[in-house]
Amino acid sequence: MILENPYIEVIAVCVIIIISYFFNLFAKKTNVPSVLMLIFLGIGINYFLKTIDFQLNIDLQGMLNLLGIIGLIMIVLEAALDLKLTKEKQPLILKSFFIAFLGLFACAFSIAWILNEYVIGNFFQAFIYAIPLSIMSSAIIIPSVVNLVDSKKEFMIYEGTFSDILGIMLFYFVMENENSKVVEITGNVSLNIGVTILLSFLVSYILVYILQSIDQKVKLFLLIAVLVLLYSVGKLFHLSSLIVILIFGLILNNYKIFFFGKMRKMVNKIKLAHVLDDFHVVTMESAFVVRTFFFIIFGMTLDLNSLIDLNTALISGGIILVIYVIRYILFKAFQIKSIFPEVLIAPRGLITVLLFFGIPQAYQFEGFNTGILLYIILLTSIIMTFSMLAKGDESEYVAELTFEDWDDLDKEIKELENKSEETKVS
């Protein structure tokens, strides 16, 4: 059965967004990740459509890739706009970076060894498949850690974001340097990161300056379009363009730090504060919608029959065990005193799916059971869910912790506006 009435599709989209909103409310009350509920909703929708013999005239795989790219940009931007940079947070940022960096490489080599022994005969090919499975999902982490105390929440946001960026970079560099030596790959990676960071700062300063200079009200989605354009062009030139998004968000949210000395004269604090407030809302809402449809469509594309295989279950279990053992060792090595529930927050999701389906034909292994991918995504999310449920709400004032910075921002805006009025009167 095929329905061609567009109103049915509009109703379906609206109902999905409303359900996702209530999933978010339920997640805040129970610590059950909304992303996990969206995946299961997608699975349910798929089986329901099959039951009534309903056919979708939509390329779900193509939509999944498109939503994944846009979702990644919006989620990283949303995270960057939530992060305050201070000297006190420097140890936390460095610690999260090194844990993400070492965890990525340790997991990639360990998982590659398992896949090479039991699934894929070629180690290089196994390593390519291992990288997506080694990347933590900031798309799942960011909306799931809202009930943690600020220090733990910020640590997880930084670690998830760093894991995304480093994982994407490693994935593409490995494929592009198959026959290169380790020294050459290291040099290429270092050069790429250096060039990308320099361009990111230059572009970010220009965008922030232009943003506060635009008088028209319609400008936020213009800026988002520019960021998506920069990200896409950067990917075509094999740059780590996710860094552009991260640095822009950090500069916009921490303009007092980055616009120093004579550059402070370039900043209109009142305009920029208003823009920051509005931009935060737009990115948060956009990320919510994109994340909703990405994980529902992902759920609709899953084949649960791939899970009915003992060998697949055992291999997946071994990989998951390796992930948490490495994570536990790193937390102890960096002398993190309170490791619960962070040590169990290591979900795989959006980036894992994007990179897995982005493996070129030349490197694909026909005998790879996608049940391994499905097992790892579902089980790591479920483990995170139970750890969050066991921990409970770490703050009696979650709302104040979440919006504290924006209350301060509103106060600052009012103070600046009052000073401006006093200046005009005098």
C-alpha positions, 0 to 999 in steps of 0.5 A: 500500500502506498499513500500519496496524500502529503497531509498524511506525511505532515501529520506523521512528522508533527506527531513524531516531533511531539512524541520526541518532545515528551521523550525528552521530558521523560528522559529528564525525569528518569535519566533514560536517554531519549535517543534510545527511545527514539531508536526503539520508536523507529524499530516499532514504526518499521515493523508497523509499516511492514504489518500494514504493507505500507511502502515509503517512497523515501531513500532512508539511507540517503536521508540518514546520511544527510541528517547525520551530517547536519545533526553532527554540525548542530550538536557540536555547535550546541555543545560549544555554545554551552561551554565556558572557558576559564583557567579553572577548567583548563585541567578538565579540558586537557584531561578530557582531550587525552582520555578521548585521544588515548581511548580512541586509539586503544579501542581502535587497535584492540577492536581491530585485533578482535575483528582481524582474528574472528571476522576480517582477515586483513588487519588494515581492513579490520582497523577501518571497521574498528574506528567507527566502533571506537568513537563515542557519540556526542549526539547521545551524550550531550542530551543524556548528561543534563542531570549530572553536576556541572563538572561531570557534565562538561567533562563528558561534553568535551570528551564526546566532542573530542572523540567525534573530531579525532575519530573522524580525522583518524578514519579519513586519514587512515583510508587516504594513507594506506601505504604511508608510514606512521611518521608520514601519517603523523606529519600529515595529521599534524599539518592538517590540524594546524592548518584547520585550527588557523583557518578556524580562528580566522573564519570564526573572528570574521563571522562573529564580527559580521554577525553583530554588524547585520541589522536585519532580523533574519540572520541566524539561519544565514549563519548556520548555512555558512557554517554548514557550507564551510564544513562541507567545503572543508570535507571536500578538501579533507580538512578536519572541518568539525574543528571550525564549528567547535572553535566558532561556538567557543569564540561566540560563547567566550568572546570576552576571552578571545576579543582581547586588547584592542580587539575589544573595540570590535565587539558590541557587547549588547548586540552580541549578547542578544545574538548569543542568546537567540543563536543558542535557542536556534541551535538547540531547537534545530539539533533537537529536530535533526536528532529526532529524525536521524535516530528514528530513521536509523531505527527504521533501517535496522534489521533485528534478524542480524542479532540472531547469531551466537558468534555475532553476540560473542564478538560484540560482547568482547568488543564492549568488554574491551571498550569499558576495560580501556575506559576504566584503565584510563580513568584510573591512570588520570587519577579521576576520583569519582568515576561513576557514572562517567566510566560507563557513559561510552555510547556509540551512535551518530558518528559510528553509523555515518562512518560505517555506511561511509566505508568506500566499496574498496575497503568493504568486507562482505562477510561483516555482520551488521548485527555487530554494529547494532549490538554495540550501539544498543548495548552501550546505550543501555549500559549508559541508561542503567548507570544514569538510573543508578546514579540518579539526579546529582543536583537538586536544582537542575534547572538552575544549573542548566540555565545559570549562564543564561540568567547571568547573560540576561543580567549583563544585557540589562546592565549594559542597556541601562548604561547605554541609556544613562550615556544618552541622557548625559 
